[in-house]
Amino acid sequence: MTKVRASKLFILLPFMLLCLAARAASAEGKEEGSHPLRCAVIATLTGGHAPIGHSIKNSIILASEEGFLNDKVIFSFEDDAFLPRNTVSIVNKLISGKEADCIILFGSTTSLAIAGLAENAKIPTIAIAVSPKMIAGRKYIFRSYISLESQASLLSRRADELGYRSVAAITTIQDATVSLREELFRRWSVEVTLNEQVNPEDLDLRSVAARIAASGSDAVFLNLLPPQIAALSRQLRVIGYKGDFFGGPPMGNIDEVAASAGALEGAWFVSVDDARAEEFYSRYRQRFGEHPAVEGIYGYDLANILAQRPKGQDLREYLSGLKKFSGLLGSYGMEGNSLDIPAGVWTVSGGKLAGPAITGRKDTH
């Protein structure tokens, strides 16, 4: 009798194990499907880039409050003050505590500092950053920004239209700004009368201003980070320089425009083509009492992208296969782990940011 029972148990054991495995898989699938995506947003909430960081944070909060996330994504926010060592510390904390399923962060240098950490931990990470270096050879790191090629193309095109024959270029030593300078002068044939670099902490730029004025350049490529943009533009106007100022996205910092005390009036720069964002701007102003930096649109669109992930689909696979998305930044998709955003040319007019008057948009709407 014992032998018969043992034999039956031996026969039934594989079936019982299969049933238990199926139940476990079903429970796991149910838990995964009901578990909201936890996304940590590392923004620059203090320091010179704080207006951008707060705009990204507030735009994501607005997206959450408007309800289209449908509890699919829960966001948390961290401040790295735009210092790579802080970014590394935050990401190590997120990894060790298993606190995040994905990460969104701002800045090329900060993103490069943590790309290896996030890749090794297999945490899908989206960098709102100019430089594409952080995505090279990686599967879990993504980038969302205007491509260097688009920025340089619009800058050279507009400069040629304005008839610049010579320019002075002053660049903050930072990955994004250095990469933009290299791409611009790779494709633009113009006389560069002065080509200098300054450290991010350099704020006394009087000697640089004197050399620019002595160069006789038609225009100055202010390829700098806040607060250097306002500091150098003011100093140049004080010593009587009359040429134009132009630059990349950092020039779109409204606090820098105010701090320049009128020195940046008439300056132009490349940034996001925000033609679709007027209603968003209105809702943002009503909610937060101020106009956002254009980078806030990145945050809003990325929240929307994450919320549209099909239930149960692996996040990395979803982002890699995102070939077409229509949002506030236009119609765009993932190419080689990069969401390349349509760009436009802006101007500073009446102490405000006006534009874009010239765009590189490929889609129609």
N, C-alpha and C positions, 0 to 999 in steps of 0.2 A: 504494500500500500504506500509506504514511504517512497519507494522508488518511482511509483506512478506519479505521485504528487510532485516529486522533484523533476521528473521528466516534463510534466506539463508546465511547471514554472520555468524550466529552461527554454521551452518552446515559446512561452508567452513573454519572456523577458525582453527580447528585441522590440516586440510590439509596444510593450509598456514604455520602454525608453524612447521610442519614436513619439509616442503620445505626449510624454513629458517634455520632450524637445519642442514639439509643435506648440504646446501651451506656453512654454517659456518664450518662444519666438513671437507668439501672438501678443503676450503681455508686454514684451520689449517694444514691439511695433506700436502698440497702443500708447505706451508711455512716451515714445519718441514723437508720435504724431500729436500728442496733447501737450508736449513740452514746448513752451515759447522759446524762440531763439534768443539767447542772451548776448547782446552786443555791447561791448565796452567801447566808448568813444573817448579817445585821448585827444583833448582839445587844448589849445593854448589860451588859458583863461586869465593869465597874468602876463605882464611884460608888453613889449612893443606890438606883438601880434594879437593881443587880447580882443580887439574888435572882431577879428576874423574868427577866433575861437568861440566867442560868445554867439556870434551869428550862426555858426555851425550848430552849436548846442541848442540855441533857441529854435532854429528851424526844425530840428529833429523833435523837439518838444511840441512844436506846433503841429507837425505831422501826427504825433501820437494823440494829441488832443482832438484833432479833426476826425479821428476814428477809422481812417482807412487801413491802419495797421491791423485792426481786428484782433488784438492781443496775440498776434503772431510773433512779434518782436518786443522784447523788453530792453530798454537802453539804460545804461549807467554811464556816468561821466567822470573823467579824471583830468587833472590839470598837470601838464608837464612843463609849463612856462617856456616852451620851445627850447628846452635843454635836453640834448640826447641822453645824458646820464639819468635824468628824471624819467624819460620814456622807457629806458631799459629797466629801471627799478619797478615801474608800474607794470610792465609786461611780465617781468619775473614773478611779481605778486599774483597777477591774473593766472599765470600758468601753474604756479605751485598750489594755489587755492582752487584751481579748476573753476574759476569764476566767469569765464567767457567762452561762448561758442564761436564768436567772431570779434574782430577789432576793426574800428575805423579810426584813423588818425590823420593829422595835418602836418605837412612839412616833409621836404626831401631828406634833410639831414637826420631828422628824428626817425623817419621811416627806415632809412638805411641802417640806423643803429640797432633796430630790433627785427629786421627782416629775417635774419638767420634764426633768432629765437622762436619767432612765430612759425617759421617753416618747419623747424625741428619738432615743434609741438603740434604741428598739423592743425593750426588755427587759421582759418581763412581770414586774411587781413586786407583791408582796402585803404590804400594811402591816397589822400588828397594831396598830390605832390607833382611838381614839375618834372623832376628827373625820373627817367624810366629805369635807372640802374637797380633799384630794389627788386624789380620783378625778374631780372635776368637769371635764367636757369632755375627758377623756382615755380612750384605748382600751387602754393597756397597764398602767394602774395599777389595782390592786384593793385592797379593804379587808376585813379580817376582825375583827369585834368586836361587842360589844353595841351596838345603835343608841342614839343620844342619846335618841330618843323612848322606847325601852324603859326606859332608865335613869331618865329623868325621871318616867315614868309610875309605876314601882315606888316611887321615892323619895316622890313626892307621896301615893301611895296609902297607904304605910306610915306616913308622918307624920300623915296625917289619922286613921288608925286609932289612933295614939298620942295624938291630941288636941292637937297643937301649935297654939298660937294665934299665937305669935311666934317668929321665928328670927333669928339673926345669921349672916351668910354671910361667910366669909373665903376668898378665892380666890387661888391662885398664878397669876401672869400667864403663862399657857401656853395654847396653842390648845385643847387638850382640856378643861381645867378651865373656861376661860372659856365655851366652847361649851356645856358641861353646865349651868353656872349660868344662862345665858340661856334654855336650853330648859326648865329646871325652873321658873323664875319666870314664864315665858311661859304655862305651863299650870296653875300652882298659885297659888291665891289665899290668901295668908297675909301677916300683917304682918311686914315685914322691918325689924327695928329697927336693923340695922347691915349694911352691904354694902360691904366693903373688899377691896382687892387688895394683894398683896405680891409682890415680886420673888422668883424662885426662890432667890436667894442670901441672902435675909433670914432670919436664924436667931434674932436677938434680937427676940422677939415679945411682950415684957412690956407694952409700951404698948398693943398690940392686945388682949392679954388683959384689961387694965384696962378698956378701952372695952367689950369684950363683957360683962364682969361688971356694968358700970354700966348696960348696956342692959336688963337684966332679962329677957332672952329665955328662952323655954322650952327651946330647943335651939340648938346651933351646927352649921351646915353646914360641916364641915371639908373644904372643897373645895381641898385642898392636895396637894403632892407631898412625898415623903420628902426630908429628915428633918424637915420642918416640921410634919407631922401629930403626931409624938411630942412635939416641942418645945412646940407651942402647947397641946396637951391637958395636958401636965404642968404648964405654967405656970398654966393655968386652975384645975386642982385645987389647986395650991399656994395660990392666993389665995382659994380657997373657993367657986368656982363649982360648983353642984350639978346643972345641967341636963344634958340628953342631948347626945351627939355622934353625928353621922351623916355619911355621905359617899359618894363614888363608889368605883370599883375600886381606886385607890391605897391606900385604907385597908386593903385586904386584904394588905398587905405585912407578913409575920410579923415581920420585923426591927423594923418600926415599933411593932408591938404590944409586943414585948419592951422596946424603948427607952423606951416610954411609962411603964414601971415601974408598971403597973396603972391608969394614968389613962384608958386606952381600954376598960377593963372595962365591958361592957354596951353599948358603941358598936355601931352597925349600919351596914351599907353594902350597895350593890348591886354584884354581880359575876356571874361566870359561874354558870349552873346546871350543876353538875357531877354530877348524879344518876347518870350512867352511868359515872363514872370510878373507882369504888372499886377494881376489879381493876387498873387502870392505876396508881393510887396505890401499891398493894401492890408491884407489880413495880418501880416507880420507887424506893421506899424500899429494897427489897432490893438494887437495883443501885447506888444512889448514897448510901445511908445517911441520907437525910433526906427530908422531905416537900416536894414541889415547890410553888411558887406556882401558882395556878390557871392563869396564863397559859401554863404549860407544856403544857396541854391543846391550846392553839391550835397550838403547834409540832407536836405529835403528829398532830393532825387534818390539818394542812396537808401534812405529809409523806405521809400516806395519800392525800390528794387528788391530789398530784402523781404518786404511784405508780400511780394508777388511770387516768391519761391513756391512751387507746387508742394503740397503736403507730402512729407516723407522723402523728398528728393535731397540727396547729398548737397550741401551748400557749395562746396568747391566745384562739383560737377555743374551745378546750376549756374554759378558765376562764369565758369569757363565757357559754357554754351550759350551765354546771353548775347545773341547776335543782333537783336533789335529791341531797343527800349525807347519809349516816347515820354519825355518828362519836361520839366521846366527848362532844361538845358538844350532841348531840341530832340532830334532823333539820332540815336547813336547806339553802338554795340561794342561788345568785347572783341578785341583783336590782339592776340598774343598777350593776354592777361592785362590789357590796357583799355580803359574806356576813354577814348579821345574825344574831348568835348569841343563843340563848335566855338570859334573865337570871334571877337570883334574889336574895333578900334574905338577907344573912349577919349574924351577930352575933359579937362578941368575948366569949368565955366561958371563964373559968379560964385566961386568957392564951393561948387557942387560938382558931382560927377555926371557927365552927360554922354549918352551914347547907348549902344554903339552905332556910329554913323556908317562905318564900313565893316562888313562881315566876311567871314570865310565859310559861311553856312552852305552846306551842300544840299540839305533837304528843303522841301517846300512845304508850306503850311498855310 
